[in-house]
């Protein structure tokens, strides 16, 4: 794996799950890691404590808010002096089965999901790219989902937001290439985070295991590995790519 020594990485939703695994992987490779979290300070502090090396920091901003988005990027640049890599990992998923919810719940699910999964990622990418343009380039990696391709029947806002995230990422990959800013996407399937282990019912778990021929779910570290690849210098010509990390549970061509 390429070293990330002297690189500053901002990871949203970096305190747990895929974000935590990504933070730890970047730290292992010498990066200075900025972890943004929204509410769970204990989880964020536990992650920070376990990062290898020095110079890592926690930031607490609700990235669904436009002012908070600007404050976060400004705070990271102020504290670190630069921002080389942005990982838009934070996301939400709201159940809103059309057969069960009323119009208000349906519309608010779309509004809230897009606010975090798409608009926040778009705005943070804009702010980071503006900085990177003046400092020799950089990397943006967005965390999507297989749901962008296969559909999410009871969470259509989630699938739609991730499909839009893919399209936005590829548009930015084209536009930002002349500025030496490279944009990539990872699209995981269901990932076995600590939270998933606690909340999945035995029936839900069994259904998920049946989806992949490997009979298991992705581990957060496997998704993190793909994120680090796309953030590396060696992946420059892969800009615009969407890497599926779903254990052959959903195949596309």
C-alpha positions, 0 to 999 in steps of 0.5 A, spaced: 500 500 500 502 506 498 504 511 504 500 517 506 506 520 510 505 527 511 498 527 508 492 530 511 485 526 511 478 528 513 473 522 514 466 524 515 462 519 519 469 516 522 468 514 529 465 507 527 464 502 522 467 503 515 469 510 517 473 507 523 476 502 519 478 507 514 481 512 519 485 506 522 488 504 515 490 511 513 494 512 520 497 505 519 500 508 513 502 515 516 497 520 514 494 525 519 487 523 520 481 528 521 475 524 524 468 528 524 463 525 528 456 528 529 454 525 536 457 519 539 463 522 542 465 516 546 466 512 540 470 518 536 474 518 542 475 511 542 477 511 535 482 516 536 485 513 542 487 507 537 490 510 531 497 509 530 502 515 530 500 522 532 497 529 530 490 526 529 484 530 531 477 530 532 471 534 529 464 535 531 460 538 526 453 536 523 454 535 516 447 536 514 448 543 516 451 548 510 454 552 515 457 546 519 460 544 512 464 550 511 466 550 519 468 543 518 473 544 512 475 551 515 477 548 521 481 542 518 485 547 514 486 551 520 489 546 524 493 542 519 495 547 514 492 543 508 487 538 506 489 532 501 484 527 502 477 527 503 473 521 504 465 522 504 463 516 508 457 519 513 450 517 511 444 515 513 438 510 511 431 511 513 426 506 513 420 508 509 416 503 506 411 506 501 405 501 503 406 503 511 408 510 511 404 517 510 406 522 505 409 526 511 414 521 513 415 519 505 417 526 504 421 527 510 425 521 509 427 523 502 429 530 504 433 528 510 437 522 506 439 527 501 441 532 506 446 528 508 448 522 503 448 527 497 448 535 499 453 534 504 458 530 500 457 535 494 458 541 498 464 538 502 467 536 495 466 543 493 469 546 499 475 541 499 476 541 491 477 549 492 482 548 497 486 543 493 486 547 487 490 552 490 495 546 493 497 542 488 491 537 487 488 532 492 483 526 492 476 525 494 473 518 495 465 517 496 462 511 499 456 509 495 452 503 496 450 497 492 443 500 493 445 505 488 444 499 482 440 494 485 434 498 488 432 499 495 424 497 496 423 499 503 428 505 503 428 508 496 431 515 498 437 511 500 438 508 493 436 514 490 441 518 494 447 513 492 445 513 485 446 521 485 452 520 489 455 516 483 453 521 478 456 527 482 462 523 483 463 522 476 462 529 473 467 531 478 472 526 476 471 529 469 471 536 471 477 536 476 482 532 473 486 538 470 487 540 477 490 534 479 484 532 483 482 525 483 475 522 485 473 515 486 467 511 489 466 505 493 460 501 493 459 496 499 454 491 500 452 490 507 458 491 511 458 487 518 460 493 523 459 493 530 452 496 530 450 491 525 452 485 529 448 488 535 441 490 531 440 485 526 435 479 527 437 472 526 433 472 520 435 478 517 442 476 518 441 469 515 438 473 509 444 477 508 448 471 508 444 468 503 446 474 498 453 472 497 456 466 494 461 467 500 456 466 505 458 472 509 458 480 509 463 485 508 468 487 513 469 494 514 477 493 513 475 490 506 472 497 504 477 501 507 482 497 503 478 500 497 478 507 499 485 507 500 487 504 494 482 510 490 486 515 495 493 513 493 497 516 487 497 509 484 490 510 482 490 516 479 488 513 472 482 510 476 479 517 477 471 516 476 471 509 477 466 505 482 469 499 485 464 494 488 465 491 494 459 486 495 462 479 495 458 478 488 452 479 491 450 484 486 453 484 479 453 489 474 457 490 467 
